[in-house]
Amino acid sequence: ESQDVPREEGLDHSVSLMREGYMYILNRRKSFQSNVFETRLLGQKAICMGGKNAAELFYDQEKFKRKGAAPKRVQETLFGKQGVQTLDDNQHLNRKEMFMSLMSEENTKKFIDIHRTDWKKAVEEWTGKDEIVFYEEAKKILCQTACKWAGVPLPDEELEKRTNELASLFETPALIGPEHWKGRHNRNILEAWMKELVEKVREGEWSPDPQTALYTMSWHKDVEGERLDPHTAAVEILNILRPITAIAIYMCFTVLALEQFPEEKGKLASEPTGQYLQWFVQEIRRFYPFFPFVTARVKKDFTWSNYDFEKDTLTLLDVYGTNHDPELWDNPELFHPERFKVEENSQKYQLIPQGGGSYVEGHRCPGEGITIEAMKVCADFLLNKITYQMPEQDLSYSLVSMPSKPKSGCKFTQIHWKQ
Ligand code: HEM
């Protein structure tokens, strides 16, 4: 019997999770004085845990699996079915190598080049407008870059529609009612679009560049040497297009950081080597909320920290709370990029906004590198390429609604190229 691990009493705490959002796990880790506690969520027993040791445990592939871990509402919107997120062992390794093959240095460079070009084109349009909502614009830039980089043809007149469809996949998982159903509906539309493209590629009607996601997912072979069924290939291409579009959220937080902490501008300007920019971007990813937690299930019975983990128990790793863990970070509520001078702070189980552990063997986000690069392109434009004003607006962000972002979406006026 487990004596040291606290148990939250009551039938179900899904409502508290929705009400406390990003703080749900951390609040209880603090009040229970324990990095692991047991509760009930979504009608079942659940383990919540956070901190560096818990993260290391969570990413031990012998102890946790992903099959059946993602809540249905997340599968139906954010992830899709049969995607890499739901796989374990050899199947996961095979699929994950496919993703990582797209993230070579050369392909990352290609991504940056495309993204810079798309930024320039967008700014050209902004300079002729009275006001833009930066979040909406950033999503369009990123959707365009994502499609080009992935080899997916996207006529200009479809950009807005596809951007909105992709965005609803990450904007709606935690919503209720019609707003949530919009996400499910758009997933069906997008999967059909991608499936058709995969079939065209296979029939030789469309030939994307071999380095692209469309090509790679269309021709990839699984552990049995079989091609992915077109639906699964579609889900995996969307696993590229959707999260690239979602970088818009981090771009909004980049805007916000420059507003909230204007002294950062000077520090960034006086550090042309890019070292400080790297720390700045890391601090944005640590400090601001994005993924609240990630889920898995216990793979086989084991005991850890005096607690018996029972096979199949739903387990949540506290992503936001680990990034704000007072045991790991000095003054976690202080925005302080220099903290990354200390190398330990970047370790693979401590800074986990996009998951922890290893990229290939584990489920860590394969897009972490390009996320960081896209944020750097954004910061470069905001700091060095353009000038803009931010009229009075509500820049506050919620620690409850998921995903969070500055409420106004960051309105810009008087946008000009810098001389
Ligand atoms: C997995 C966050 C951008 C593709 C993940 C995970 C998180 C995450 C928390 C789950 C880790 C786990 O399950 O243990 C983010 C955030 C992003 C971002 C905050 C910023 C927008 C990207 C980009 C791509 C991408 C740009 C692709 C181009 C994926 C894929 C997985 C994943 C395919 C599943 C990996 C697996 O299960 O092995 N991401 N991500 N993400 N991400 Fe990202």
Boltz pocket constraint, residues with backbone or C-beta under 6 A from the ligand:
constraints:
  - pocket:
      binder: B
      contacts: [[A, 84], [A, 85], [A, 86], [A, 96], [A, 99], [A, 239], [A, 240], [A, 241], [A, 243], [A, 244], [A, 246], [A, 247], [A, 248], [A, 250], [A, 290], [A, 291], [A, 293], [A, 294], [A, 295], [A, 319], [A, 352], [A, 353], [A, 354], [A, 355], [A, 356], [A, 359], [A, 362], [A, 363], [A, 364], [A, 365], [A, 366], [A, 367], [A, 368], [A, 370], [A, 371]]
      max_distance: 6.0
